[in-house]
Amino acid sequence: MFHELTIGGVLVSPFVVYAALALAILLALRPLLRLLRFERVFANPPLAEAGIYMCILALLIVLV
């Protein structure tokens, strides 16, 4: 079970840590998505990218 992270005496919710980790994973995946021509597959690539972010975040919450 993941407990709160303490930074300088301030408790940070586990959700904030998961959200930051999901963002880091998405940023690491962006070059691969660009290589696969991700933007040509979807009519609205930023919305599709937001959906991928939410899927990554959900997976982190469920699996960690």
Backbone atoms as SQL, in Angstrom:
CREATE TABLE atoms (id INTEGER PRIMARY KEY, chain TEXT, resi INTEGER, resn TEXT, atom TEXT, x REAL, y REAL, z REAL);
INSERT INTO atoms VALUES
  (1, 'A', 1, 'MET', 'N', 0.845, -1.178, 0.000),
  (2, 'A', 1, 'MET', 'CA', 0.000, 0.000, 0.000),
  (3, 'A', 1, 'MET', 'C', 0.888, 1.238, 0.000),
  (4, 'A', 2, 'PHE', 'N', 0.507, 2.204, -0.790),
  (5, 'A', 2, 'PHE', 'CA', 1.280, 3.428, -0.923),
  (6, 'A', 2, 'PHE', 'C', 0.809, 4.445, 0.107),
  (7, 'A', 3, 'HIS', 'N', 1.751, 5.005, 0.843),
  (8, 'A', 3, 'HIS', 'CA', 1.421, 6.008, 1.854),
  (9, 'A', 3, 'HIS', 'C', 1.749, 7.396, 1.324),
  (10, 'A', 4, 'GLU', 'N', 1.325, 8.400, 2.055),
  (11, 'A', 4, 'GLU', 'CA', 1.581, 9.773, 1.650),
  (12, 'A', 4, 'GLU', 'C', 3.076, 10.047, 1.586),
  (13, 'A', 5, 'LEU', 'N', 3.446, 10.870, 0.653),
  (14, 'A', 5, 'LEU', 'CA', 4.825, 11.305, 0.502),
  (15, 'A', 5, 'LEU', 'C', 4.977, 12.611, 1.266),
  (16, 'A', 6, 'THR', 'N', 6.050, 12.726, 2.035),
  (17, 'A', 6, 'THR', 'CA', 6.292, 13.940, 2.803),
  (18, 'A', 6, 'THR', 'C', 7.422, 14.724, 2.143),
  (19, 'A', 7, 'ILE', 'N', 7.113, 15.954, 1.738),
  (20, 'A', 7, 'ILE', 'CA', 8.109, 16.840, 1.136),
  (21, 'A', 7, 'ILE', 'C', 8.157, 18.108, 1.970),
  (22, 'A', 8, 'GLY', 'N', 9.241, 18.291, 2.680),
  (23, 'A', 8, 'GLY', 'CA', 9.389, 19.484, 3.510),
  (24, 'A', 8, 'GLY', 'C', 8.336, 19.605, 4.588),
  (25, 'A', 9, 'GLY', 'N', 7.875, 18.486, 5.110),
  (26, 'A', 9, 'GLY', 'CA', 6.864, 18.514, 6.153),
  (27, 'A', 9, 'GLY', 'C', 5.447, 18.609, 5.638),
  (28, 'A', 10, 'VAL', 'N', 5.280, 18.643, 4.321),
  (29, 'A', 10, 'VAL', 'CA', 3.948, 18.722, 3.713),
  (30, 'A', 10, 'VAL', 'C', 3.594, 17.347, 3.155),
  (31, 'A', 11, 'LEU', 'N', 2.438, 16.841, 3.543),
  (32, 'A', 11, 'LEU', 'CA', 1.992, 15.548, 3.044),
  (33, 'A', 11, 'LEU', 'C', 1.418, 15.713, 1.637),
  (34, 'A', 12, 'VAL', 'N', 1.902, 14.882, 0.729),
  (35, 'A', 12, 'VAL', 'CA', 1.426, 14.906, -0.657),
  (36, 'A', 12, 'VAL', 'C', 0.607, 13.642, -0.883),
  (37, 'A', 13, 'SER', 'N', -0.575, 13.812, -1.413),
  (38, 'A', 13, 'SER', 'CA', -1.473, 12.698, -1.659),
  (39, 'A', 13, 'SER', 'C', -0.859, 11.721, -2.658),
  (40, 'A', 14, 'PRO', 'N', -1.130, 10.428, -2.503),
  (41, 'A', 14, 'PRO', 'CA', -0.624, 9.453, -3.469),
  (42, 'A', 14, 'PRO', 'C', -1.121, 9.726, -4.885),
  (43, 'A', 15, 'PHE', 'N', -2.321, 10.297, -5.016),
  (44, 'A', 15, 'PHE', 'CA', -2.855, 10.597, -6.340),
  (45, 'A', 15, 'PHE', 'C', -1.967, 11.595, -7.079),
  (46, 'A', 16, 'VAL', 'N', -1.424, 12.565, -6.373),
  (47, 'A', 16, 'VAL', 'CA', -0.541, 13.551, -6.998),
  (48, 'A', 16, 'VAL', 'C', 0.723, 12.869, -7.519),
  (49, 'A', 17, 'VAL', 'N', 1.241, 11.930, -6.753),
  (50, 'A', 17, 'VAL', 'CA', 2.422, 11.183, -7.175),
  (51, 'A', 17, 'VAL', 'C', 2.098, 10.346, -8.401),
  (52, 'A', 18, 'TYR', 'N', 0.942, 9.673, -8.399),
  (53, 'A', 18, 'TYR', 'CA', 0.521, 8.877, -9.552),
  (54, 'A', 18, 'TYR', 'C', 0.331, 9.759, -10.781),
  (55, 'A', 19, 'ALA', 'N', -0.267, 10.930, -10.606),
  (56, 'A', 19, 'ALA', 'CA', -0.493, 11.828, -11.729),
  (57, 'A', 19, 'ALA', 'C', 0.830, 12.305, -12.332),
  (58, 'A', 20, 'ALA', 'N', 1.791, 12.616, -11.482),
  (59, 'A', 20, 'ALA', 'CA', 3.103, 13.044, -11.975),
  (60, 'A', 20, 'ALA', 'C', 3.822, 11.898, -12.680),
  (61, 'A', 21, 'LEU', 'N', 3.707, 10.707, -12.144),
  (62, 'A', 21, 'LEU', 'CA', 4.331, 9.541, -12.767),
  (63, 'A', 21, 'LEU', 'C', 3.678, 9.230, -14.119),
  (64, 'A', 22, 'ALA', 'N', 2.363, 9.348, -14.200),
  (65, 'A', 22, 'ALA', 'CA', 1.662, 9.128, -15.467),
  (66, 'A', 22, 'ALA', 'C', 2.085, 10.166, -16.501),
  (67, 'A', 23, 'LEU', 'N', 2.279, 11.398, -16.075),
  (68, 'A', 23, 'LEU', 'CA', 2.737, 12.439, -16.995),
  (69, 'A', 23, 'LEU', 'C', 4.141, 12.132, -17.492),
  (70, 'A', 24, 'ALA', 'N', 5.007, 11.663, -16.606),
  (71, 'A', 24, 'ALA', 'CA', 6.366, 11.313, -17.015),
  (72, 'A', 24, 'ALA', 'C', 6.362, 10.155, -18.010),
  (73, 'A', 25, 'ILE', 'N', 5.501, 9.175, -17.791),
  (74, 'A', 25, 'ILE', 'CA', 5.397, 8.050, -18.727),
  (75, 'A', 25, 'ILE', 'C', 4.876, 8.532, -20.075),
  (76, 'A', 26, 'LEU', 'N', 3.872, 9.401, -20.053),
  (77, 'A', 26, 'LEU', 'CA', 3.330, 9.919, -21.312),
  (78, 'A', 26, 'LEU', 'C', 4.370, 10.734, -22.066),
  (79, 'A', 27, 'LEU', 'N', 5.137, 11.542, -21.370),
  (80, 'A', 27, 'LEU', 'CA', 6.192, 12.319, -22.030),
  (81, 'A', 27, 'LEU', 'C', 7.271, 11.418, -22.610),
  (82, 'A', 28, 'ALA', 'N', 7.526, 10.291, -21.959),
  (83, 'A', 28, 'ALA', 'CA', 8.498, 9.334, -22.495),
  (84, 'A', 28, 'ALA', 'C', 7.944, 8.609, -23.728),
  (85, 'A', 29, 'LEU', 'N', 6.616, 8.455, -23.791),
  (86, 'A', 29, 'LEU', 'CA', 5.989, 7.779, -24.930),
  (87, 'A', 29, 'LEU', 'C', 5.790, 8.684, -26.149),
  (88, 'A', 30, 'ARG', 'N', 5.836, 9.992, -25.955),
  (89, 'A', 30, 'ARG', 'CA', 5.557, 10.907, -27.058),
  (90, 'A', 30, 'ARG', 'C', 6.458, 10.722, -28.275),
  (91, 'A', 31, 'PRO', 'N', 7.780, 10.507, -28.117),
  (92, 'A', 31, 'PRO', 'CA', 8.590, 10.259, -29.323),
  (93, 'A', 31, 'PRO', 'C', 8.153, 9.000, -30.076),
  (94, 'A', 32, 'LEU', 'N', 7.757, 7.966, -29.344),
  (95, 'A', 32, 'LEU', 'CA', 7.269, 6.754, -29.997),
  (96, 'A', 32, 'LEU', 'C', 5.953, 7.029, -30.722),
  (97, 'A', 33, 'LEU', 'N', 5.071, 7.784, -30.102),
  (98, 'A', 33, 'LEU', 'CA', 3.804, 8.131, -30.748),
  (99, 'A', 33, 'LEU', 'C', 4.033, 8.971, -32.004),
  (100, 'A', 34, 'ARG', 'N', 4.991, 9.870, -31.947),
  (101, 'A', 34, 'ARG', 'CA', 5.312, 10.683, -33.110),
  (102, 'A', 34, 'ARG', 'C', 5.889, 9.817, -34.233),
  (103, 'A', 35, 'LEU', 'N', 6.714, 8.841, -33.866),
  (104, 'A', 35, 'LEU', 'CA', 7.303, 7.923, -34.839),
  (105, 'A', 35, 'LEU', 'C', 6.229, 7.071, -35.507),
  (106, 'A', 36, 'LEU', 'N', 5.195, 6.708, -34.763),
  (107, 'A', 36, 'LEU', 'CA', 4.096, 5.903, -35.298),
  (108, 'A', 36, 'LEU', 'C', 3.035, 6.743, -36.009),
  (109, 'A', 37, 'ARG', 'N', 3.296, 8.042, -36.160),
  (110, 'A', 37, 'ARG', 'CA', 2.358, 8.981, -36.811),
  (111, 'A', 37, 'ARG', 'C', 0.985, 8.981, -36.121),
  (112, 'A', 38, 'PHE', 'N', 1.034, 9.105, -34.837),
  (113, 'A', 38, 'PHE', 'CA', -0.157, 9.101, -33.990),
  (114, 'A', 38, 'PHE', 'C', -1.147, 10.200, -34.387),
  (115, 'A', 39, 'GLU', 'N', -0.625, 11.377, -34.760),
  (116, 'A', 39, 'GLU', 'CA', -1.495, 12.518, -35.047),
  (117, 'A', 39, 'GLU', 'C', -2.320, 12.321, -36.315),
  (118, 'A', 40, 'ARG', 'N', -1.898, 11.423, -37.196),
  (119, 'A', 40, 'ARG', 'CA', -2.653, 11.194, -38.430),
  (120, 'A', 40, 'ARG', 'C', -3.826, 10.242, -38.231),
  (121, 'A', 41, 'VAL', 'N', -3.810, 9.469, -37.163),
  (122, 'A', 41, 'VAL', 'CA', -4.848, 8.468, -36.930),
  (123, 'A', 41, 'VAL', 'C', -6.103, 9.098, -36.327),
  (124, 'A', 42, 'PHE', 'N', -5.928, 10.154, -35.540),
  (125, 'A', 42, 'PHE', 'CA', -7.035, 10.754, -34.808),
  (126, 'A', 42, 'PHE', 'C', -7.359, 12.141, -35.344),
  (127, 'A', 43, 'ALA', 'N', -8.627, 12.491, -35.296),
  (128, 'A', 43, 'ALA', 'CA', -9.059, 13.816, -35.729),
  (129, 'A', 43, 'ALA', 'C', -8.617, 14.887, -34.740),
  (130, 'A', 44, 'ASN', 'N', -8.548, 14.525, -33.459),
  (131, 'A', 44, 'ASN', 'CA', -8.142, 15.467, -32.418),
  (132, 'A', 44, 'ASN', 'C', -7.041, 14.817, -31.574),
  (133, 'A', 45, 'PRO', 'N', -5.782, 14.892, -32.008),
  (134, 'A', 45, 'PRO', 'CA', -4.691, 14.217, -31.295),
  (135, 'A', 45, 'PRO', 'C', -4.524, 14.630, -29.829),
  (136, 'A', 46, 'PRO', 'N', -4.683, 15.912, -29.461),
  (137, 'A', 46, 'PRO', 'CA', -4.553, 16.249, -28.037),
  (138, 'A', 46, 'PRO', 'C', -5.600, 15.542, -27.161),
  (139, 'A', 47, 'LEU', 'N', -6.796, 15.387, -27.684),
  (140, 'A', 47, 'LEU', 'CA', -7.831, 14.685, -26.928),
  (141, 'A', 47, 'LEU', 'C', -7.492, 13.203, -26.795),
  (142, 'A', 48, 'ALA', 'N', -6.972, 12.604, -27.842),
  (143, 'A', 48, 'ALA', 'CA', -6.557, 11.206, -27.786),
  (144, 'A', 48, 'ALA', 'C', -5.390, 11.040, -26.815),
  (145, 'A', 49, 'GLU', 'N', -4.476, 11.995, -26.799),
  (146, 'A', 49, 'GLU', 'CA', -3.353, 11.947, -25.873),
  (147, 'A', 49, 'GLU', 'C', -3.834, 12.081, -24.426),
  (148, 'A', 50, 'ALA', 'N', -4.831, 12.903, -24.206),
  (149, 'A', 50, 'ALA', 'CA', -5.411, 13.022, -22.862),
  (150, 'A', 50, 'ALA', 'C', -6.056, 11.703, -22.442),
  (151, 'A', 51, 'GLY', 'N', -6.670, 11.004, -23.391),
  (152, 'A', 51, 'GLY', 'CA', -7.246, 9.695, -23.099),
  (153, 'A', 51, 'GLY', 'C', -6.179, 8.676, -22.734),
  (154, 'A', 52, 'ILE', 'N', -5.053, 8.723, -23.437),
  (155, 'A', 52, 'ILE', 'CA', -3.939, 7.824, -23.108),
  (156, 'A', 52, 'ILE', 'C', -3.408, 8.141, -21.717),
  (157, 'A', 53, 'TYR', 'N', -3.317, 9.433, -21.398),
  (158, 'A', 53, 'TYR', 'CA', -2.874, 9.836, -20.057),
  (159, 'A', 53, 'TYR', 'C', -3.802, 9.267, -18.990),
  (160, 'A', 54, 'MET', 'N', -5.092, 9.359, -19.220),
  (161, 'A', 54, 'MET', 'CA', -6.051, 8.848, -18.238),
  (162, 'A', 54, 'MET', 'C', -5.946, 7.333, -18.094),
  (163, 'A', 55, 'CYS', 'N', -5.703, 6.639, -19.202),
  (164, 'A', 55, 'CYS', 'CA', -5.523, 5.178, -19.136),
  (165, 'A', 55, 'CYS', 'C', -4.269, 4.821, -18.351),
  (166, 'A', 56, 'ILE', 'N', -3.183, 5.541, -18.586),
  (167, 'A', 56, 'ILE', 'CA', -1.949, 5.298, -17.842),
  (168, 'A', 56, 'ILE', 'C', -2.172, 5.563, -16.362),
  (169, 'A', 57, 'LEU', 'N', -2.840, 6.670, -16.053),
  (170, 'A', 57, 'LEU', 'CA', -3.118, 7.011, -14.650),
  (171, 'A', 57, 'LEU', 'C', -3.976, 5.940, -13.985),
  (172, 'A', 58, 'ALA', 'N', -4.996, 5.466, -14.679),
  (173, 'A', 58, 'ALA', 'CA', -5.857, 4.421, -14.120),
  (174, 'A', 58, 'ALA', 'C', -5.065, 3.135, -13.882),
  (175, 'A', 59, 'LEU', 'N', -4.207, 2.776, -14.825),
  (176, 'A', 59, 'LEU', 'CA', -3.387, 1.578, -14.650),
  (177, 'A', 59, 'LEU', 'C', -2.455, 1.707, -13.453),
  (178, 'A', 60, 'LEU', 'N', -1.865, 2.873, -13.284),
  (179, 'A', 60, 'LEU', 'CA', -0.992, 3.081, -12.126),
  (180, 'A', 60, 'LEU', 'C', -1.758, 2.956, -10.822),
  (181, 'A', 61, 'ILE', 'N', -2.940, 3.502, -10.775),
  (182, 'A', 61, 'ILE', 'CA', -3.745, 3.444, -9.544),
  (183, 'A', 61, 'ILE', 'C', -4.141, 2.011, -9.228),
  (184, 'A', 62, 'VAL', 'N', -4.511, 1.253, -10.244),
  (185, 'A', 62, 'VAL', 'CA', -4.974, -0.119, -10.021),
  (186, 'A', 62, 'VAL', 'C', -3.813, -1.061, -9.720),
  (187, 'A', 63, 'LEU', 'N', -2.703, -0.897, -10.428),
  (188, 'A', 63, 'LEU', 'CA', -1.616, -1.868, -10.316),
  (189, 'A', 63, 'LEU', 'C', -0.617, -1.581, -9.191),
  (190, 'A', 64, 'VAL', 'N', -0.506, -0.329, -8.776),
  (191, 'A', 64, 'VAL', 'CA', 0.508, -0.003, -7.757),
  (192, 'A', 64, 'VAL', 'C', -0.115, 0.043, -6.388);
